[in-house]
């Protein structure tokens, strides 16, 4: 059974807020469309962890249309 659209959107927003992996060469991928999201803010290193915030710019992406911030976590320098 397919989840409702509202449930699907809630899941995508939850994934964006919880954080996706950040890879120095590839960046962070939008959990909705899988495309590289644009960095909007970078926090300083906290030990071995760095947090960044992104926004998806892909036309037609649910998170882009909602202007949802996507958190990423980098765990290596």
N, C-alpha and C positions, 0 to 999 in steps of 0.2 A: 504494500500500500504506500502511495506517495505521500510525503508530508505536505501539509498545507503550505502555501506561499509564505504566510506569516511565520510559521515555524522555521521554514528554510531561511528566511531573512534574519530571524532571531539567532539561529545557529551561526550564520556568517558573521553577524555583528559580534557575537560572543567570541568567535575565533579571532577576529581582528583585535578585540580588546585584550584577549589573553596573551597574544603575541605569537608571531611566526618567527622562524629562523632567519637570521641575516647572515649572508655569506659575502665576504669582501668582493669577490669577483662577480657574483650574480645579483647581489642586493637582496631585497625582500620581495617575495611573490605575494600577490593579492590572493587571499583565500577563496575569493569568489570566482575570479577569472583566470588565475594562474600567471598573469602578466606582471612584470617588474613594476613595483609601485615607486613613486617619486618621494624622496626624502623631504620632509618638511621641518624636522627638528632632530638634533642629535644631542644626547645627554653626555656628560663626561664619563670616562671610565670609572667604574665602581669595583675595584679589585680586578677580576678577570671578566667582568660583564659590562656591556655597553647597550643602552636602550636607545632606539631611534623611533621616530614616528613618521609615517608615510601617508600618502593619499594615492589611490589608484586614479589614473588618468584615462583609462581605456573606455572609449565610447561604448555604451550599452552595458557596462558592468554595473551590477546592483550596488556595490559599495561605492563606486564612483558617483552614481546618481544620488546616493544618500549623503555624499560628502563625508563618509565615515573615515575616521582616523584608523590607521593600522599600526599597531605596535610591533616592533621587531626587537629581538634579543641576539646580540653577538657575544659569543662566549670565548673567543680567541682573538688575539691581536694579530 
